[in-house]
Amino acid sequence: METTKKAKTHPDRFRYLNKMVIQPRLNTLPPALTELIDVTARHPKERFASSVDQLLLYQSLTFMMNAKKILDCGTLTGLSAFSFALGCGDDGHVYTIDVNEEFVSIGKKYWEKAGISNKITSILRSAVDVTKEMLKEHEGTFDIAYLDVPKEYYEVVYENLVPLLRPKGLLLVDNIFLDYLVFEEDESKHDELTTHVSNFNKRISSDDRMLNNFIDIGDGLAIAVKK
Ligand SMILES: C[S@@+](CC[C@H](N)C(=O)[O-])C[C@H]1O[C@@H](n2cnc3c(N)ncnc32)[C@H](O)[C@@H]1O
């Protein structure tokens, strides 16, 4: 049975999306966020940052859900935290976790500049430990969780994030295509990183607690709703 329409690609696809969505939306953002996007683009870890179309989607999803409590695992330079903070309004709050103080300090400067630092709590510890500890007091309370830490932690952090979400809460997981490496059907050809992501993808796809979707944005994004 053919289950999906064939992916349509066109050489002008990105140019058109850029003209119709990205540029108009960028014009509406606080200058501090567009500055942070530029600063991140020049950062040595730039390839780990969420893409601009992802950031715009995160702001929209947060706004659409009227999300007020967001958990962002993997801060880097603070772009995803910034997008969630913009989407969640003045009474929302973002908790963002990272182990690298140097990366996070870049984001803090721009959150401050945009006047949103009171809406973001940065936690400088491993997401593996923090999400586990959060289960004591925050179970079932997060509207959105974003999983964007090193791939070897995906499965263990995921198992904490699902109970942390409220029913109908949204889980976003980045890099589920891993540069298209997970498309290789012969798993004996997978390297360690690909095996982590591939195992994670199987886990989320077969998890009865979630309604899962994979979408082709950035490096592939899982958007899963908790039942
Ligand atoms: C892909 S980047 C995050 C990108 C960010 N969410 C964005 O939208 O631009 C991954 C981050 O995970 C951080 N990291 C590494 N180990 C971690 C851990 N055990 N717990 C939390 N964060 C970790 C890295 O320092 C890095 O900043």
Ligand as a Chemical Component Dictionary entry (heavy atoms), coordinates in Angstrom:
data_LIG
# 
_chem_comp.id                   LIG 
_chem_comp.type                 NON-POLYMER 
_chem_comp.pdbx_formal_charge   0 
_chem_comp.three_letter_code    LIG 
# 
loop_
_chem_comp_atom.comp_id 
_chem_comp_atom.atom_id 
_chem_comp_atom.alt_atom_id 
_chem_comp_atom.type_symbol 
_chem_comp_atom.charge 
_chem_comp_atom.model_Cartn_x 
_chem_comp_atom.model_Cartn_y 
_chem_comp_atom.model_Cartn_z 
_chem_comp_atom.pdbx_ordinal 
LIG C1  C1  C 0  22.242 20.657 19.831 1  
LIG S1  S1  S 1  22.841 21.717 21.086 2  
LIG C2  C2  C 0  21.397 22.558 21.628 3  
LIG C3  C3  C 0  20.882 23.564 20.602 4  
LIG C4  C4  C 0  19.805 24.494 21.091 5  
LIG N1  N1  N 0  18.667 23.782 21.630 6  
LIG C5  C5  C 0  19.324 25.371 19.948 7  
LIG O1  O1  O 0  18.138 25.354 19.637 8  
LIG O2  O2  O -1 20.135 26.050 19.309 9  
LIG C6  C6  C 0  23.196 20.558 22.354 10 
LIG C7  C7  C 0  23.653 21.130 23.681 11 
LIG O3  O3  O 0  23.630 20.074 24.643 12 
LIG C8  C8  C 0  24.609 20.378 25.614 13 
LIG N2  N2  N 0  24.882 19.184 26.424 14 
LIG C9  C9  C 0  25.880 18.278 26.339 15 
LIG N3  N3  N 0  25.719 17.326 27.284 16 
LIG C10 C10 C 0  24.595 17.643 27.970 17 
LIG C11 C11 C 0  23.906 17.051 29.066 18 
LIG N4  N4  N 0  24.333 15.922 29.621 19 
LIG N5  N5  N 0  22.809 17.673 29.547 20 
LIG C12 C12 C 0  22.353 18.821 28.979 21 
LIG N6  N6  N 0  22.959 19.410 27.930 22 
LIG C13 C13 C 0  24.055 18.841 27.438 23 
LIG C14 C14 C 0  25.794 20.901 24.812 24 
LIG O4  O4  O 0  26.625 21.671 25.633 25 
LIG C15 C15 C 0  25.073 21.706 23.710 26 
LIG O5  O5  O 0  25.031 23.069 24.041 27 
# 
loop_
_chem_comp_bond.comp_id 
_chem_comp_bond.atom_id_1 
_chem_comp_bond.atom_id_2 
_chem_comp_bond.value_order 
_chem_comp_bond.pdbx_ordinal 
LIG C1  S1  SING 1  
LIG S1  C2  SING 2  
LIG S1  C6  SING 3  
LIG C2  C3  SING 4  
LIG C3  C4  SING 5  
LIG C4  N1  SING 6  
LIG C4  C5  SING 7  
LIG C5  O1  DOUB 8  
LIG C5  O2  SING 9  
LIG C6  C7  SING 10 
LIG C7  O3  SING 11 
LIG C7  C15 SING 12 
LIG O3  C8  SING 13 
LIG C8  N2  SING 14 
LIG C8  C14 SING 15 
LIG N2  C9  SING 16 
LIG N2  C13 SING 17 
LIG C9  N3  DOUB 18 
LIG N3  C10 SING 19 
LIG C10 C11 SING 20 
LIG C10 C13 DOUB 21 
LIG C11 N4  SING 22 
LIG C11 N5  DOUB 23 
LIG N5  C12 SING 24 
LIG C12 N6  DOUB 25 
LIG N6  C13 SING 26 
LIG C14 O4  SING 27 
LIG C14 C15 SING 28 
LIG C15 O5  SING 29 
# 
